[in-house]
């Protein structure tokens, strides 16, 4: 009995000690996210096949114009991705602090924002070589008493973007000039804050010079005030433990500047005011409206019949014809959805240049493909990928890849598994397999086609309201 009591006491003490240790463990604060960044360098990114980049949704960085993805940073990133031999995936984010978090947790690989190199930002990642040099300027309305000198901001309220450099700049001028500025930080993008100034919801804001230049092309009531700084170098950022990615990006930057590529692109977006004006006031620009094309209403009608998000169908139309009703491919495909003559006839299209006939003929074909795959791929999002691939290369070839997946024990309801075999249908080992009925196909092009449409759709989904 005595030994049992001793044993029970010892066990109780052990449980108490374990409980205390567990409480202490729970009380320990988690280390900051930037101290242990995800290990993912260039080789892993290339093996994965895509690079994820953080950009602004702004009149300078990334937007949709007549269905096309545009923007200074977007075009730079697209060129970079091509050089790295990967696809580009965009993350739209206006919160700079969150961008640092996305980078270090592996949800993004590069921050393509105009980041001034500050000591407190060094902990979040490594800066690339200089992308540009920009000044920061005060934005005001022309019906206000003009701010022509920084000292004129005394006792004024200036609303600036949270986590940007603007608050620090204003505070430095307060100390230097012995003035008082009411500084408010908001978690908004620069374009939004310029809009707030124009709508008289705030008095003043501060933005980068390039943003101010573009906004001034279509806001005639906007006035650019004094510069808070001379032109300051700005750069992008990658993770600290991605030295090979950093090296490749820096090499690309240096090469782009030597070849005048950067200068030409800068001129396109910031110096050609006429083009900037038309892009930014157009109802078919995601900056000023929520229309993608003149055929949006027709596309919405077709998407209702399919049960799709209309922006997904718009992505397919853009990919096929760029919304050109008289487009004709080298193979003879015609109309908004580029139907071949035999398909036009099968689905009742007598005039392929008529937008209604062309689109609804394509929609009926998509509905047919939906029914074809419905039973074998019941999950809608997965089935859409099968439908898109079938639309591009023919459902016979996709069906072959499905049978190969079944033969080799893969999941026939998952697009990635079936896409693996579709990509290999140009190799004799696969297109001569007994289960294959439609023979040779450049299936890798169909797989890339699906990914491209889904990438366009993601852009439309983020930038254009439903």
PLY file of the C-alpha trace (Angstrom):
ply
format ascii 1.0
element vertex 466
property float x
property float y
property float z
element edge 465
property int vertex1
property int vertex2
end_header
0.00 0.00 0.00
2.84 2.34 0.95
4.60 1.74 -2.36
1.37 2.41 -4.25
1.00 5.78 -2.51
4.61 6.66 -3.31
4.06 5.67 -6.95
0.86 7.70 -7.23
2.56 10.74 -5.68
5.44 10.47 -8.14
3.03 10.21 -11.05
1.09 13.23 -9.80
4.29 15.26 -9.59
5.25 14.22 -13.14
1.82 15.16 -14.48
1.99 18.51 -12.69
5.45 19.22 -14.12
4.28 18.24 -17.63
1.22 20.45 -17.26
3.33 23.42 -16.17
5.73 22.88 -19.05
2.81 22.70 -21.49
1.42 25.99 -20.17
4.85 27.59 -20.46
5.17 26.30 -24.02
1.79 27.80 -24.90
2.81 31.12 -23.36
5.96 31.38 -25.46
5.41 33.95 -28.21
5.81 32.80 -31.79
8.96 34.10 -33.48
8.39 36.89 -36.02
7.44 35.58 -39.46
10.53 37.06 -41.10
13.00 35.13 -38.91
12.31 31.78 -40.58
11.33 32.42 -44.20
10.16 29.52 -46.33
13.02 27.87 -48.20
12.19 28.31 -51.87
14.85 29.51 -54.27
14.97 29.79 -58.06
15.47 26.07 -58.74
12.35 25.12 -56.77
10.35 27.91 -58.42
11.39 26.72 -61.88
10.58 23.11 -60.98
7.15 24.25 -59.77
6.66 26.10 -63.04
5.48 29.54 -61.89
6.56 32.59 -59.91
4.17 34.53 -57.67
4.51 38.30 -57.59
2.81 40.94 -55.42
1.61 44.03 -57.29
-0.73 46.97 -56.78
-4.05 47.20 -58.59
-3.42 50.70 -59.87
-3.29 52.89 -62.94
0.45 52.25 -63.14
0.99 48.71 -61.90
-1.71 46.25 -63.00
-5.16 46.58 -64.53
-7.45 45.29 -67.28
-7.98 47.31 -70.47
-10.32 45.91 -73.14
-9.81 42.45 -71.73
-6.02 42.70 -71.83
-3.84 42.66 -68.72
-1.69 45.75 -68.61
0.51 47.80 -66.28
4.15 48.83 -65.97
5.02 46.32 -63.25
2.89 43.64 -64.92
4.75 43.92 -68.22
8.10 43.93 -66.43
7.12 40.81 -64.48
5.84 39.05 -67.58
9.19 39.64 -69.25
11.04 38.45 -66.13
8.94 35.26 -65.97
9.76 34.57 -69.61
13.47 34.98 -68.88
13.19 32.57 -65.93
11.17 30.12 -68.08
8.20 30.05 -65.71
4.61 31.23 -65.76
3.59 34.39 -63.92
0.96 34.43 -61.19
-0.12 37.79 -59.85
-1.16 38.60 -56.29
-2.98 41.93 -56.02
-2.26 43.51 -52.66
-2.14 47.14 -51.52
-0.97 46.42 -47.96
2.83 46.66 -47.82
3.09 44.94 -44.42
1.04 42.03 -45.72
3.28 41.84 -48.79
6.26 41.21 -46.48
4.25 38.46 -44.76
3.25 36.83 -48.07
6.88 36.84 -49.19
8.31 35.20 -46.09
5.57 32.60 -45.72
6.08 31.43 -49.31
2.77 32.69 -50.67
4.70 35.10 -52.89
8.20 34.98 -54.35
8.81 38.61 -55.25
7.34 41.95 -54.16
7.02 44.15 -57.26
6.15 47.39 -55.48
8.16 50.62 -55.52
10.00 50.00 -52.26
12.39 52.60 -50.93
15.33 50.92 -49.25
14.87 51.54 -45.53
16.85 49.98 -42.71
13.72 48.70 -40.96
12.69 46.88 -44.16
15.99 45.01 -44.50
14.78 42.32 -42.09
11.95 41.31 -44.43
14.06 40.38 -47.44
16.76 41.37 -49.90
16.29 44.34 -52.18
16.97 43.93 -55.88
18.98 46.38 -57.93
17.28 49.70 -58.55
14.17 49.43 -60.71
13.55 53.16 -60.94
14.08 56.47 -59.16
10.97 58.35 -58.03
10.12 61.41 -56.00
7.12 61.71 -53.68
4.71 64.57 -54.39
1.75 66.21 -52.68
-1.59 65.82 -54.50
-4.29 68.46 -54.16
-7.34 69.88 -55.97
-7.17 73.02 -58.05
-10.07 74.58 -56.10
-7.96 74.67 -52.93
-5.50 77.31 -51.88
-2.42 75.91 -53.62
0.31 74.22 -51.63
3.45 75.44 -53.38
5.91 74.88 -50.56
6.11 72.17 -47.92
5.76 74.75 -45.14
2.26 75.46 -46.52
1.21 72.08 -45.07
1.35 73.59 -41.56
-1.88 72.70 -39.70
-3.17 70.79 -42.73
-4.39 67.16 -42.77
-2.57 64.81 -45.12
-3.86 61.24 -45.60
-1.24 58.76 -46.78
-0.90 55.09 -47.55
-0.22 52.92 -44.51
3.27 51.37 -44.19
4.65 53.49 -47.04
7.49 55.99 -46.62
5.25 59.07 -46.80
4.51 59.40 -43.08
8.23 59.34 -42.25
8.92 61.97 -44.91
6.23 64.29 -43.58
7.44 63.86 -40.00
10.99 64.68 -41.10
9.73 67.92 -42.67
7.76 68.72 -39.50
10.97 68.53 -37.49
13.03 70.39 -40.08
10.62 73.27 -40.63
9.13 73.32 -37.11
5.60 72.91 -38.46
2.68 70.68 -37.48
0.98 68.33 -39.97
-1.96 66.13 -39.08
-0.91 62.83 -40.69
-3.49 60.08 -41.16
-2.54 56.63 -42.44
-5.11 54.54 -44.31
-4.85 51.04 -45.72
-5.63 52.18 -49.25
-3.75 52.22 -52.52
-2.33 55.42 -53.96
-4.97 55.63 -56.72
-7.74 55.34 -54.14
-6.29 58.20 -52.12
-6.01 60.40 -55.22
-9.68 59.60 -55.92
-10.53 60.63 -52.35
-8.81 63.98 -52.88
-10.74 64.60 -56.11
-14.03 63.64 -54.42
-13.17 66.08 -51.59
-13.27 63.28 -49.03
-9.74 64.14 -47.88
-7.67 67.32 -48.19
-4.31 66.11 -49.43
-2.33 62.95 -50.06
1.21 62.01 -51.06
2.00 59.54 -53.84
4.91 58.51 -56.02
5.61 60.78 -58.95
4.64 58.17 -61.56
1.20 57.67 -59.99
0.65 61.43 -59.90
1.66 61.78 -63.55
-0.79 59.14 -64.76
-3.68 60.44 -62.63
-3.08 63.98 -63.88
-3.82 62.85 -67.45
-7.50 62.26 -66.69
-8.14 64.31 -63.53
-7.90 67.85 -64.87
-8.88 69.21 -61.47
-5.87 67.55 -59.86
-2.81 69.62 -59.01
0.64 68.25 -58.24
2.19 70.03 -55.26
5.74 70.21 -54.00
8.06 67.21 -53.93
8.87 65.81 -50.49
12.06 64.23 -51.83
14.33 64.30 -54.81
14.17 61.23 -57.00
14.89 58.28 -54.69
15.90 54.78 -55.87
13.13 52.17 -55.55
13.49 48.40 -55.87
11.69 45.08 -55.54
12.27 42.45 -52.87
12.86 38.68 -52.63
13.35 36.40 -49.63
16.68 36.52 -47.81
17.25 32.83 -48.45
16.69 33.08 -52.23
20.16 34.13 -53.43
19.85 32.51 -56.86
16.54 34.21 -57.54
18.04 37.53 -56.45
21.04 37.01 -58.73
18.82 36.21 -61.72
16.49 39.16 -61.11
19.42 41.56 -60.78
20.94 40.22 -63.99
17.61 40.75 -65.75
17.32 44.33 -64.40
20.83 45.22 -65.55
20.23 43.72 -68.99
16.87 45.53 -69.33
18.43 48.89 -68.61
21.33 48.32 -70.99
18.91 47.40 -73.79
16.61 50.43 -73.13
13.72 47.98 -72.47
12.87 49.67 -69.17
13.02 53.15 -70.72
10.69 52.20 -73.58
8.18 50.64 -71.18
8.35 53.66 -68.87
7.60 55.92 -71.82
4.61 53.79 -72.80
2.94 54.11 -69.40
4.09 57.46 -68.03
5.24 59.74 -70.82
2.60 59.02 -73.48
-0.17 61.02 -71.89
-2.67 60.51 -74.71
-2.56 56.73 -74.43
-2.64 56.89 -70.62
-5.70 59.14 -70.78
-7.67 56.81 -73.05
-6.73 53.72 -71.05
-7.71 55.24 -67.75
-11.04 56.86 -68.65
-12.29 53.96 -70.77
-15.38 52.11 -69.49
-13.48 48.97 -70.52
-10.69 49.67 -68.03
-10.79 48.10 -64.58
-9.50 51.43 -63.23
-12.57 53.42 -64.25
-15.26 50.81 -64.88
-16.28 47.18 -64.60
-16.72 46.33 -68.26
-14.39 44.03 -70.12
-15.77 44.34 -73.64
-18.71 45.67 -75.64
-20.09 42.12 -75.55
-20.33 41.80 -71.76
-24.15 41.60 -71.74
-24.09 38.88 -74.38
-21.36 37.01 -72.50
-23.40 37.22 -69.29
-26.38 35.70 -71.09
-24.22 32.84 -72.33
-22.67 32.29 -68.91
-26.14 32.05 -67.32
-26.94 29.22 -69.72
-23.68 27.48 -68.79
-23.84 28.21 -65.07
-20.41 29.86 -65.21
-19.06 33.08 -63.80
-19.37 35.47 -66.76
-15.77 36.55 -66.27
-14.61 32.99 -66.94
-16.47 32.91 -70.25
-15.07 36.37 -71.04
-11.59 34.96 -70.43
-12.24 32.23 -72.99
-13.56 34.75 -75.53
-10.52 36.98 -75.01
-8.17 34.03 -75.43
-9.90 32.89 -78.62
-10.59 36.14 -80.48
-9.63 39.20 -78.39
-13.35 40.10 -78.75
-12.95 40.46 -82.54
-16.12 39.21 -84.26
-14.43 38.80 -87.65
-11.30 37.05 -86.37
-10.29 34.02 -88.46
-7.52 31.64 -87.45
-4.99 30.04 -89.81
-7.02 26.82 -89.50
-10.30 28.50 -90.49
-11.88 28.95 -87.05
-14.18 31.99 -86.96
-16.03 34.36 -84.66
-15.85 35.35 -81.03
-15.30 31.78 -79.88
-13.33 30.63 -82.94
-15.46 27.70 -84.02
-14.38 25.46 -86.89
-16.78 25.19 -89.88
-18.01 21.71 -88.92
-18.75 22.91 -85.36
-20.45 26.06 -86.62
-22.82 23.94 -88.67
-23.40 21.40 -85.89
-24.42 24.06 -83.38
-26.58 26.14 -85.67
-24.31 29.07 -86.56
-25.07 30.37 -90.07
-23.17 33.67 -89.73
-19.97 33.28 -87.67
-19.35 37.04 -87.79
-22.60 37.74 -85.98
-21.59 38.12 -82.31
-24.80 36.61 -80.93
-24.74 33.57 -83.21
-21.02 33.03 -82.77
-21.05 33.27 -79.00
-24.19 31.21 -78.46
-22.91 28.54 -80.86
-19.75 28.31 -78.79
-21.78 28.24 -75.58
-23.88 25.34 -76.88
-20.66 23.49 -77.72
-19.35 24.15 -74.19
-22.64 22.84 -72.80
-22.21 19.68 -74.86
-18.70 19.23 -73.44
-20.04 19.84 -69.94
-22.53 16.99 -70.36
-19.79 14.77 -71.82
-17.65 15.13 -68.68
-20.41 15.52 -66.08
-20.57 11.92 -64.86
-16.83 11.24 -64.87
-15.80 14.58 -63.30
-18.64 15.65 -60.99
-16.77 18.48 -59.23
-17.51 21.70 -61.16
-14.16 23.48 -60.89
-12.23 20.39 -61.95
-14.69 19.67 -64.77
-14.25 23.18 -66.19
-10.56 22.39 -66.83
-11.52 19.26 -68.76
-14.04 21.32 -70.76
-11.52 24.02 -71.63
-8.92 21.48 -72.72
-11.55 19.69 -74.81
-12.56 22.98 -76.41
-8.95 23.52 -77.45
-7.70 20.10 -78.55
-10.90 18.07 -78.85
-12.56 15.89 -76.25
-11.28 12.74 -77.96
-7.68 13.57 -77.05
-8.63 14.57 -73.49
-10.61 11.34 -73.23
-7.47 9.43 -74.26
-5.55 11.11 -71.44
-8.40 10.20 -69.07
-8.13 6.52 -70.13
-4.35 6.58 -69.66
-4.87 7.97 -66.16
-7.31 5.17 -65.42
-4.92 2.55 -66.79
-1.98 3.74 -64.68
-3.99 4.08 -61.47
-4.21 7.87 -61.26
-7.17 9.94 -60.09
-9.30 10.44 -63.20
-11.34 13.16 -61.49
-8.30 15.39 -60.95
-7.22 17.58 -63.84
-3.55 17.53 -62.84
-3.41 13.74 -63.12
-5.11 13.69 -66.51
-3.10 16.70 -67.74
0.10 14.73 -67.05
-0.85 12.22 -69.75
-2.33 14.80 -72.09
1.04 16.59 -72.09
2.68 13.32 -73.17
0.35 12.52 -76.07
3.02 13.66 -78.52
5.26 10.76 -77.46
4.89 7.35 -79.18
4.97 5.53 -75.83
1.65 7.17 -74.99
-0.16 7.92 -78.26
0.48 4.33 -79.42
-0.84 2.83 -76.21
-3.76 0.40 -76.85
-6.22 2.51 -74.80
-5.58 5.60 -76.96
-8.06 6.04 -79.81
-7.38 9.53 -81.19
-3.65 9.21 -81.72
-1.01 11.93 -81.66
-1.72 15.35 -80.15
0.28 18.35 -78.97
-1.38 17.98 -75.61
1.10 20.23 -73.81
-0.36 23.17 -75.74
-3.86 22.32 -74.47
-2.60 22.12 -70.88
-0.93 25.53 -71.26
-4.18 26.84 -72.85
-6.18 25.83 -69.78
-3.67 27.45 -67.42
-3.64 30.65 -69.49
-7.42 31.00 -69.44
-7.55 30.34 -65.70
-4.83 32.96 -65.21
-6.81 35.52 -67.25
-9.93 34.60 -65.30
-8.15 35.12 -61.98
-7.15 38.60 -63.15
-10.71 39.40 -64.22
-12.08 37.98 -60.99
-9.83 40.16 -58.86
-10.05 43.37 -60.91
-13.59 43.35 -62.37
-16.72 43.22 -60.24
-19.16 40.36 -60.97
0 1
1 2
2 3
3 4
4 5
5 6
6 7
7 8
8 9
9 10
10 11
11 12
12 13
13 14
14 15
15 16
16 17
17 18
18 19
19 20
20 21
21 22
22 23
23 24
24 25
25 26
26 27
27 28
28 29
29 30
30 31
31 32
32 33
33 34
34 35
35 36
36 37
37 38
38 39
39 40
40 41
41 42
42 43
43 44
44 45
45 46
46 47
47 48
48 49
49 50
50 51
51 52
52 53
53 54
54 55
55 56
56 57
57 58
58 59
59 60
60 61
61 62
62 63
63 64
64 65
65 66
66 67
67 68
68 69
69 70
70 71
71 72
72 73
73 74
74 75
75 76
76 77
77 78
78 79
79 80
80 81
81 82
82 83
83 84
84 85
85 86
86 87
87 88
88 89
89 90
90 91
91 92
92 93
93 94
94 95
95 96
96 97
97 98
98 99
99 100
100 101
101 102
102 103
103 104
104 105
105 106
106 107
107 108
108 109
109 110
110 111
111 112
112 113
113 114
114 115
115 116
116 117
117 118
118 119
119 120
120 121
121 122
122 123
123 124
124 125
125 126
126 127
127 128
128 129
129 130
130 131
131 132
132 133
133 134
134 135
135 136
136 137
137 138
138 139
139 140
140 141
141 142
142 143
143 144
144 145
145 146
146 147
147 148
148 149
149 150
150 151
151 152
152 153
153 154
154 155
155 156
156 157
157 158
158 159
159 160
160 161
161 162
162 163
163 164
164 165
165 166
166 167
167 168
168 169
169 170
170 171
171 172
172 173
173 174
174 175
175 176
176 177
177 178
178 179
179 180
180 181
181 182
182 183
183 184
184 185
185 186
186 187
187 188
188 189
189 190
190 191
191 192
192 193
193 194
194 195
195 196
196 197
197 198
198 199
199 200
200 201
201 202
202 203
203 204
204 205
205 206
206 207
207 208
208 209
209 210
210 211
211 212
212 213
213 214
214 215
215 216
216 217
217 218
218 219
219 220
220 221
221 222
222 223
223 224
224 225
225 226
226 227
227 228
228 229
229 230
230 231
231 232
232 233
233 234
234 235
235 236
236 237
237 238
238 239
239 240
240 241
241 242
242 243
243 244
244 245
245 246
246 247
247 248
248 249
249 250
250 251
251 252
252 253
253 254
254 255
255 256
256 257
257 258
258 259
259 260
260 261
261 262
262 263
263 264
264 265
265 266
266 267
267 268
268 269
269 270
270 271
271 272
272 273
273 274
274 275
275 276
276 277
277 278
278 279
279 280
280 281
281 282
282 283
283 284
284 285
285 286
286 287
287 288
288 289
289 290
290 291
291 292
292 293
293 294
294 295
295 296
296 297
297 298
298 299
299 300
300 301
301 302
302 303
303 304
304 305
305 306
306 307
307 308
308 309
309 310
310 311
311 312
312 313
313 314
314 315
315 316
316 317
317 318
318 319
319 320
320 321
321 322
322 323
323 324
324 325
325 326
326 327
327 328
328 329
329 330
330 331
331 332
332 333
333 334
334 335
335 336
336 337
337 338
338 339
339 340
340 341
341 342
342 343
343 344
344 345
345 346
346 347
347 348
348 349
349 350
350 351
351 352
352 353
353 354
354 355
355 356
356 357
357 358
358 359
359 360
360 361
361 362
362 363
363 364
364 365
365 366
366 367
367 368
368 369
369 370
370 371
371 372
372 373
373 374
374 375
375 376
376 377
377 378
378 379
379 380
380 381
381 382
382 383
383 384
384 385
385 386
386 387
387 388
388 389
389 390
390 391
391 392
392 393
393 394
394 395
395 396
396 397
397 398
398 399
399 400
400 401
401 402
402 403
403 404
404 405
405 406
406 407
407 408
408 409
409 410
410 411
411 412
412 413
413 414
414 415
415 416
416 417
417 418
418 419
419 420
420 421
421 422
422 423
423 424
424 425
425 426
426 427
427 428
428 429
429 430
430 431
431 432
432 433
433 434
434 435
435 436
436 437
437 438
438 439
439 440
440 441
441 442
442 443
443 444
444 445
445 446
446 447
447 448
448 449
449 450
450 451
451 452
452 453
453 454
454 455
455 456
456 457
457 458
458 459
459 460
460 461
461 462
462 463
463 464
464 465
